[in-house]
Amino acid sequence: MMTHNISHRDVDVLLRRSPSLFFTQLFPKVENIRDFECPWHLHVISQHLLEMYSGPCRRLIINAPPRSLKTSVANSYFIPWLLGKDPALKIMVVTYGDDLSSTLAKATKKVLLHPAYKRIFPHVMLENDNMQATRLRTIQGGHVIFTSLHGVMTGLGADWIILDDPLQAAHMRSETRQEDVVQIFKQSISTRLNTPENGRILLIQQRISPNDLCGALTELPKHPWKVLSLPARFDEDAQFDLGMFGTKDVTAGELLTPTRMSEHFLQEKQAEMGDAAFYAQYLQMPLYDSNCPIDFDKIKYIGRQEFEDMDDVPTIYQSWDTALSDKPTADYSAVTTWAKFQDGRFVLLDAERYRVSSETLQNIIVRQARAHSARFVCIEAANHAIDLIRMVNAELPEGCTVRSVPTKGSSKLQRLEAQLHKINTGKVFFLSDTPKLDLVVRELRQFPGGRYDDLVDSFSQALGQMGLGTGKAYWRIS
């Protein structure tokens, strides 16, 4: 934050307006850190916290990876900022255990007692600087109570309730513990607001599993929660509001904090943790492994060099599941690109998905076919795709054939199940450095309970079409 040409008074005015500016100014002082630069995503979190403070949002969930400073900016430093705005506020912080509660309490008290904080908010004073850290009280009647999920809550009330990591990652596979968290929240924690209509509840957590507290609270379509999801790697383009700092556009594949969590680091973590834990905690997309019919251990991986060294020249297939809309809530048009070898191996080479209009999609299909020298372009024969198939067929280069693929009334699950034997017999390979491999794997693992299944349909259709012959007769003389 550049403050060379403005006075301390003007700086303090800005810090009182923005939780992220307040954090950026105090964090390096309190923690004695040199050359600290505030990551852009903390300004996004700050803007959401401001929406809670000013009124439009009363229920907020922040999902972000471990070590992304989400707890610091939205809890340990946000609480002192809140008390600076209103020292009479009553705040309750709930965590999974007493040790974490004590740690967060000490971190918060450390901020409140720092000289830099006293300069910005001189009117905020604790009743007794020596009081236990888990019970902080201001002389104006406000308080911050830190407790655990199973701590005593009877008689406690709050204007703000902050839940920070209500479940340990080690318990991601324990349905009993997850259900326990959900029931305690619904039957106890949510009843602790002094004014239920106006009270605020903030949940800060990395995703643990599909059935964690975040999953349970957002299960129904008309839930009241606003969710800010910040994955370590974005899987689609997005734009974020940074408040006074403008907006931030991210593109698919962009990393949240490349200096803290590089692509190499993420790949190492995925190999170390396994897909289920990695997708939940780092990508904020928990997997639904228990319902997915695919045995992922049967899918083989092949390196690019090994693929390029193969003697056989493959036939390239592209499989499209189309949706002709560019609305933000529309389904995707999804494509997977495959190499079919004469020995019966099918190698996934690439994947992509788009939200575009019919005319734009037509151009993309033709461009993709040319880029990969596709022999067959397979498009699901949905009613909305009849004209698209005809127009694409007229524009494809010579030697490339469009296949209109009927579903014959079968469901998405049935179409996938019909191709499982190819996976189970070791015929399906993934190119290990496929740019969008994570996107495909995640959709497959979440199927049939995931939010999106467009790539799943493309995947099933491709395997079905590659299993067909070319239509040309051939003779073998024995």
Salt bridges, closest charged atoms under 4 A:
ASP12 OD1 - ARG119 NH2 2.70
GLU31 OE1 - LYS110 NZ 3.73
GLU51 OE1 - LYS226 NZ 2.68
ASP180 OD2 - HIS150 NE2 2.80
ASP212 OD2 - ARG207 NE 2.83
ASP235 OD2 - ARG353 NH2 3.60
ASP235 OD2 - ARG442 NH2 2.10
GLU236 OE1 - ARG355 NH1 3.82
GLU254 OE2 - LYS248 NZ 3.40
GLU263 OE2 - ARG233 NH2 2.90
GLU268 OE2 - HIS264 NE2 3.00
GLU272 OE2 - LYS269 NZ 3.00
ASP275 OD2 - ARG445 NH2 2.98
ASP289 OD1 - ARG445 NH1 3.02
ASP295 OD2 - LYS298 NZ 3.62
ASP343 OD2 - ARG345 NE 2.77
ASP350 OD2 - HIS372 NE2 3.54
GLU352 OE2 - LYS436 NZ 2.87
ASP387 OD1 - ARG390 NH2 3.53
ASP433 OD2 - ARG304 NE 3.20
ASP438 OD2 - ARG233 NH1 2.59
GLU443 OE2 - ARG353 NH1 3.02
ASP453 OD1 - LYS412 NZ 3.68
ASP457 OD2 - LYS412 NZ 2.87
ASP457 OD2 - ARG415 NH2 2.98
